[in-house]
Amino acid sequence: MTTAARSRAPNLPLRDAERARRIAAAAASALRRELDTYPKPGLVSRIDSGSHADMDAATFAASTAAIEPYLADLAAAGAQGATMPELRRIGIAAEAAMRAATGGVNTHRGAIFGLGLLCAAAGSFSGETIPAGGLGDRVRQRYGADILDGPVLLRAPGAEARRRHGVGGAPREAASGFPSVYEVGLPALARGRRLRPDDPAAAHVEACLALIATVEDTNLLHRGGEAGYAFARDAAAGFVAAGGVGQTAWREAAESLHDAFVAQNLSPGGAADLLAMTLFVDAIEAPTP
């Protein structure tokens, strides 16, 4: 662990340091539950590797373990009012740890960014209760302008896709307070729970497909171009419109989508990151009144 990444946590009171670790544990749990989700079109799960030849469930598990301490550092930094450049330094160290754990494979770069911001926001709440919508509002208010004004990695696939196709991608999503989490992911998660109250995994699939249908996912644009992007969004929207996990044969329908995404080498990684963020927010924010 680098000195820059770990310099903040020891300065916190013991109670706040423990709270930062609990926030990070909740974030790591959300990443593991995202990995557990299946069928999840084109994405890595514990069942198969989806459209990816360079990673599998074990790669994601190793990555999650490697970045969890940095998520605690981000929560601790948020508790101390860190600026966006300070958070960015911790995020860069987290990415280095991820790549060391995965042999250079990018498993969680998007999650380090988005989930890391939510961890920092969670750390900034001094009380134990975080109000519904509080994390997104805190990210938008504290970091929104700096997110949009921050450095751009010109050769990163997501940045190239944003320039080529004119979409906002992850930076705009974060700067706006993660509207896809609050307006799409959480409502779909609640809908899935109503439709399949005895099957928690079904609610995760419902949220995943709803996010794929709506998110400006630069991973899809990078791998499939505009045609693949349109296919993925339309197919996911069709699943939701047909009743989602309320369909009698919902699992077969979702598995068919998974096969179709793999056949076209499509992977909605942005939606996967947002699913993990949705699960995290759902776990630590107070319920909507």
C-alpha positions in Angstrom: 0.0 0.0 0.0 1.5 3.4 -0.9 2.1 6.1 1.6 -0.1 8.5 -0.4 -2.9 6.1 -0.4 -2.8 5.2 3.3 -1.9 8.6 4.8 -5.4 9.6 5.8 -6.9 6.7 7.6 -4.4 6.6 10.6 -5.3 10.3 11.4 -9.0 9.5 12.0 -10.5 8.8 15.4 -10.8 5.0 15.9 -14.6 5.1 15.6 -14.4 6.9 12.2 -11.6 4.6 11.0 -13.8 1.6 11.8 -16.7 3.2 10.0 -14.5 3.7 6.9 -13.7 0.0 7.0 -17.4 -0.9 7.3 -18.2 1.3 4.3 -15.4 -0.4 2.3 -16.7 -3.9 3.3 -20.2 -2.9 2.1 -18.7 -1.8 -1.2 -16.7 -5.0 -1.6 -19.9 -7.0 -0.8 -21.7 -5.1 -3.6 -18.9 -6.0 -6.0 -19.2 -9.7 -5.0 -23.0 -9.7 -5.4 -22.6 -8.1 -8.8 -20.3 -11.0 -9.7 -22.8 -13.5 -8.3 -25.5 -12.1 -10.6 -26.5 -14.4 -13.5 -27.7 -14.4 -16.3 -26.0 -11.1 -16.9 -25.6 -10.5 -20.7 -22.0 -10.6 -21.9 -20.6 -10.1 -18.4 -18.3 -12.2 -16.2 -20.1 -14.2 -13.5 -19.4 -17.2 -11.4 -21.0 -19.3 -14.2 -18.9 -18.2 -17.1 -16.7 -15.4 -18.4 -19.2 -13.9 -20.8 -17.6 -12.0 -23.6 -14.2 -11.9 -21.9 -11.2 -14.2 -22.7 -8.8 -12.5 -20.3 -10.7 -12.6 -17.0 -13.0 -14.9 -15.0 -14.7 -14.9 -11.6 -11.3 -15.6 -9.8 -9.8 -12.5 -11.4 -12.7 -10.4 -10.1 -12.4 -11.9 -6.7 -8.7 -11.1 -6.5 -9.4 -7.6 -7.7 -12.1 -7.0 -5.1 -9.8 -8.1 -2.3 -7.0 -5.9 -3.6 -9.0 -2.7 -3.8 -11.1 -3.0 -0.6 -8.4 -1.3 1.6 -8.3 1.6 -0.9 -12.1 1.9 -0.7 -11.6 2.3 3.0 -9.0 5.0 2.4 -11.5 6.8 0.1 -14.2 6.7 2.8 -11.7 8.0 5.4 -10.6 10.7 3.0 -14.3 11.7 2.5 -14.6 12.0 6.3 -11.8 14.5 6.3 -13.2 16.6 3.5 -10.7 15.5 0.8 -10.7 17.3 -2.5 -11.1 15.5 -5.8 -7.3 15.6 -6.6 -6.8 13.8 -3.2 -9.4 11.2 -4.1 -7.9 10.8 -7.5 -4.5 9.9 -6.0 -6.0 7.2 -3.9 -7.9 5.9 -6.9 -4.7 5.7 -9.0 -3.1 3.7 -6.2 -6.2 1.4 -6.1 -5.9 0.8 -9.9 -2.2 -0.1 -9.5 -3.2 -2.6 -6.8 -5.9 -4.0 -9.0 -3.6 -4.5 -11.9 -1.0 -6.2 -9.7 -3.6 -8.6 -8.4 -5.0 -9.4 -11.9 -1.8 -9.6 -14.0 -2.6 -6.3 -15.6 -6.3 -6.9 -16.4 -8.8 -4.1 -16.0 -11.5 -5.6 -13.9 -12.7 -2.7 -11.7 -11.4 0.6 -13.0 -14.9 1.9 -13.5 -15.9 0.7 -10.1 -12.9 2.3 -8.4 -14.1 5.6 -9.9 -17.8 5.4 -9.3 -18.0 3.2 -6.2 -14.9 5.0 -4.8 -16.7 8.4 -5.0 -19.7 6.9 -3.3 -17.5 5.5 -0.5 -16.0 9.0 -0.1 -19.5 10.5 0.1 -20.5 7.9 2.7 -17.5 8.7 4.8 -18.4 12.4 4.8 -21.6 11.7 6.8 -20.8 12.0 10.4 -23.9 10.2 11.7 -24.7 6.6 11.2 -27.8 7.2 9.0 -27.4 8.3 5.4 -30.6 9.7 4.0 -32.2 8.4 0.8 -30.5 10.1 -2.1 -27.8 11.4 0.2 -24.7 9.8 -1.5 -25.6 11.0 -5.0 -26.3 14.5 -3.8 -23.0 14.6 -1.9 -21.0 13.5 -4.8 -22.6 16.0 -7.1 -22.3 18.9 -4.7 -18.7 18.2 -3.5 -17.1 16.8 -6.6 -19.3 17.4 -9.7 -17.4 20.3 -11.2 -14.0 18.8 -10.5 -15.0 15.5 -12.1 -15.9 17.2 -15.4 -12.8 19.4 -15.3 -10.4 16.6 -14.4 -7.7 15.0 -16.5 -8.8 12.7 -19.4 -6.8 9.6 -20.3 -6.9 10.1 -24.0 -6.0 6.5 -24.9 -8.5 4.9 -22.5 -11.2 3.0 -24.4 -14.0 4.9 -22.6 -12.5 8.3 -23.3 -12.1 7.4 -27.0 -15.7 6.2 -27.2 -17.0 9.4 -25.5 -15.1 11.5 -28.0 -16.1 9.5 -31.0 -19.8 9.0 -30.2 -20.5 12.2 -28.2 -21.8 10.5 -25.0 -21.1 11.6 -21.5 -20.2 8.2 -20.0 -19.0 7.7 -16.5 -17.8 11.3 -15.8 -21.1 12.8 -16.6 -23.0 10.1 -14.7 -20.8 10.8 -11.6 -20.9 14.5 -11.8 -24.7 14.4 -12.0 -24.9 12.4 -8.8 -25.4 9.0 -10.4 -29.0 9.4 -11.8 -28.9 6.0 -13.3 -28.5 4.5 -9.9 -31.4 6.5 -8.4 -33.8 6.7 -11.4 -33.1 3.3 -12.9 -31.1 0.8 -10.8 -32.9 1.2 -7.4 -36.4 1.3 -8.9 -35.7 -1.8 -10.9 -34.2 -3.6 -7.9 -37.4 -2.8 -5.9 -39.5 -4.0 -8.9 -37.6 -7.2 -9.1 -38.0 -7.9 -5.4 -41.8 -7.4 -5.8 -41.9 -9.7 -8.8 -39.7 -12.4 -7.3 -39.8 -12.0 -3.5 -38.3 -15.4 -2.9 -35.4 -15.0 -5.4 -33.0 -12.1 -4.5 -30.8 -12.9 -7.5 -33.8 -12.1 -9.8 -33.9 -8.6 -8.6 -30.3 -8.1 -9.4 -30.9 -9.3 -13.0 -33.9 -7.0 -13.3 -31.7 -4.0 -12.2 -28.9 -5.1 -14.6 -31.1 -5.3 -17.6 -32.8 -2.0 -16.8 -29.4 -0.3 -16.6 -28.2 -1.9 -19.9 -31.4 -0.5 -21.5 -30.7 3.1 -20.5 -27.0 3.7 -19.7 -24.7 5.4 -22.1 -22.3 2.6 -21.8 -18.9 3.3 -23.4 -17.8 -0.3 -23.0 -20.6 -1.3 -25.4 -19.6 1.4 -27.9 -16.0 0.4 -27.7 -16.6 -3.2 -28.3 -19.6 -3.1 -30.6 -19.8 0.3 -32.2 -23.1 2.1 -32.6 -24.8 -1.1 -34.0 -23.7 -3.2 -31.1 -24.7 -0.5 -28.6 -28.1 -0.1 -30.2 -28.7 -3.9 -30.2 -27.7 -4.3 -26.6 -29.9 -1.4 -25.4 -32.9 -2.5 -27.5 -32.6 -6.2 -26.4 -32.4 -5.2 -22.7 -35.3 -2.8 -23.1 -37.3 -5.6 -24.8 -36.7 -7.9 -21.8 -37.9 -5.3 -19.4 -40.9 -4.4 -21.5 -41.9 -8.1 -21.7 -42.2 -8.2 -18.0 -38.6 -8.6 -16.9 -38.2 -11.2 -14.2 -41.9 -11.3 -13.9 -42.0 -13.5 -17.1 -42.7 -17.1 -16.5 -39.5 -18.1 -18.3 -37.5 -15.0 -17.4 -34.3 -16.9 -16.7 -34.3 -18.6 -20.1 -35.0 -15.2 -21.8 -32.1 -13.6 -19.9 -29.8 -16.6 -20.8 -30.7 -16.2 -24.5 -29.7 -12.5 -24.2 -26.4 -13.5 -22.6 -25.7 -15.9 -25.5 -26.5 -13.2 -28.0 -24.2 -10.7 -26.4 -21.4 -13.2 -26.2 -21.9 -14.0 -29.9 -21.4 -10.3 -30.7 -18.5 -9.9 -28.2 -20.6 -7.3 -26.3 -20.0 -6.5 -22.6 -21.9 -3.7 -20.8 -19.2 -3.0 -18.3 -20.7 0.4 -17.4 -24.0 -1.2 -16.5 -22.1 -3.8 -14.3 -20.4 -1.0 -12.4 -23.7 0.8 -11.9 -25.3 -2.4 -10.7 -22.6 -2.7 -8.0 -23.2 0.9 -7.1 -26.9 0.3 -6.9 -26.4 -2.6 -4.5 -24.1 -0.5 -2.4 -26.5 2.5 -2.2 -29.4 0.1 -1.4 -27.4 -1.4 1.4 -26.3 1.7 3.2 -28.8 4.5 2.5 -32.0 4.8 4.5 -35.1 3.6 2.6 -37.0 6.1 0.6 -39.8 7.6 2.8 
